[in-house]
Amino acid sequence: METKSKSLSFWLLTAFFVLFVLFLYSPMIAVFILSFQGPTGGMTFPLRGLSLHWFTDLFTSSRYGDLGGAFQRSILLSLLAMLVTVVVSFFAGLGFRRRFWGSGALFYLAIIALVMPGILTGLGIGTIFQTLGLRTNWLVSGLGAHLSWTLPFGLLIMFAVLNRFNGAWEEAARDAGARPVQVLGMVTLPIVFPGLIAVALFGLTLSYDEYPRSLLTVGTRNTLPIHVANLTANVTTPALYAIGTLTTFLSLIVIAGAFGTISLAARKRR
Amino acid sequence: MNRNRAAQVLATPMAALLIAFAGAPLVMVVALSFWSFDGLEYHPDFTLANYVEVFSSAVTWTIFLNTVKYAAITWVLTLLIGFTVAYYLVFHVRVLKVQIGLFLLCTIPFWTSTVIRMIGWVPFLGKEGLFNNALIATGAIDRPLEFLLFSDFAVILTYVNLFTLFMLAPIFNSMAKIDRNVVEAALDAGASPAQILRDVIIPLSRTGIALGSIFVLTLVMGDFFIVRVMSGGQSTSVVSAMKNNIDQLYYPQAAAMAVLLIAVVLILVSVILRVVDVRSELAK
């Protein structure tokens, strides 16, 4: 493989990759830098001094509405969505290892849920609630709307995870006299655990960041993405970037935690 | 038989939730498209008036065409970029740890707020943004380019920025599963790199390409927020037009347009799924 043309293509592709990463990260970097804009600075470069002005403004000014409340609701909602997604996708994934009556239909329903424009899912759920005389509420209709998005992802990830799972391990445990619950808890679960963390991570972040499905289903109390999207229309100061830096920072902590758990679990098993 | 029944029970919660929050809403939207609207309220009914209105309006076809244009351009760009990056990571980065590390580097932005990453383009594209300032500094232009922000260019740039990962990840996943011996065998048999790419790597990455295409096409066709903000309200997509209808409580009209859009999306997806059997490929 060490011919001259090979190495040329290697460097060209490396350059392409570096450019791609720069392209991917530049909006985030710009947001990060500009959130420390001085009090007189604007939404674009240059920086007019460095300050924490816009961060303190977020916490002291009432201009930004109920930012804290929106954040709390989003965190709670995404944790709930994560829990339900992990449990439901895990069992559904186990079920899908066999072809059962309706498995094809369920697979296509999951695909439909995945490809349906989010705002339409929201419109449908909102109208159903209205027709039934119920009020849309972030914990009921909102959670349901998020699940219509996180569950298909969870199922697809479980397909990929169980794909590498050898059924003989369970057979061996059964032959050795394990009860079904023991097989599940002592063989199946530990082996697919890293995959479940991945499902959890997807469930959490997809729900936390969900905007179109939330719009018509959360009722009168907004979640964070809706709140931030509304702010983009009204706020024209670097405070917007300060919100961005804070939420990005929180997301990164969550991912670091998730990957930490995966690598801990992997080390334990060795 | 007994085991199949058990499998069915395991999948029941998934089925129940998806029927309640995806199947039923879809049925509701379809039903809503036949309801009547008297200018103030909408009522359960069976009328084709909404469809007549949607189909007879020239605006409908313009915005459908516009949406298809966005989807097609974004699809081509994300496919080219995603495939190239995946190819580089899988076949040019030899150390597995480095490969996974670089892949994770690409996925990190995905976990952060979409709205914020979209806003992050403003300091680059604005009239006094970095691109214009840099171009003026090098003397390439003497007046700031107006088309950078609030234009189709900005919309597609944002789509590519946000959605390439949805193409990259599945393609990376299926490429990583390709047996190296197959590639070696092709090399030994005298295949050129281009032949290996065309006859070995692309066919064996088809599941990833199919999944990625489904993600990107449906994300673009379902978007209304990016097109609204990044075009500065100048361009309309199907869903952003629908969103305007919804804001004015013209739910039935919005639903009629939605049914049309869902039909287009489902036809696209089923064509892709017909070409590549994603389910059995995933279960391989």
Interface residues (C-beta under 8 A of the other chain):
Chain A: S9 F10 L13 T14 F16 F17 F20 V21 F23 L24 Y25 S26 P27 M28 I29 A30 V31 L34 M43 T44 F45 V84 V87 V88 S89 F91 A92 L94 G95 F96 R97 R98 R99 F100 W101 G102 S103 L106 F107 L109 A110 I111 I112 A113 L114 V115 M116 P117 G118 I119 L120 T121 G122 L123 G124 I125 T127 I128 T131 G144 A145 L147 S148 L151 P152 L155 L156 F159 A160 N163 L201 T205 D209 Y211 P212 L216 P225 V228 A229 T232 L240 Y241 I243 G244 T247 T248 S251 L252 V254 I255 F259
Chain B: R3 N4 R5 A6 A7 Q8 V9 L10 A11 P13 M14 A15 L17 L18 I19 A20 F21 A22 G23 A24 P25 L26 V27 M28 V29 L32 I81 T84 V85 Y87 Y88 L89 H92 L102 L104 L105 C106 I108 P109 F110 W111 T112 S113 T114 V115 I116 R117 M118 I119 G120 W121 V122 P123 F124 G126 E128 G129 L130 N133 N161 T164 L165 N173 P193 L211 I214 T218 M221 G222 D223 F224 F225 V229 V239 M242 K243 I246 Y251 A254 A255 A258 L261 I262 V265 L266 V269 L273 R279 L282 A283 K284
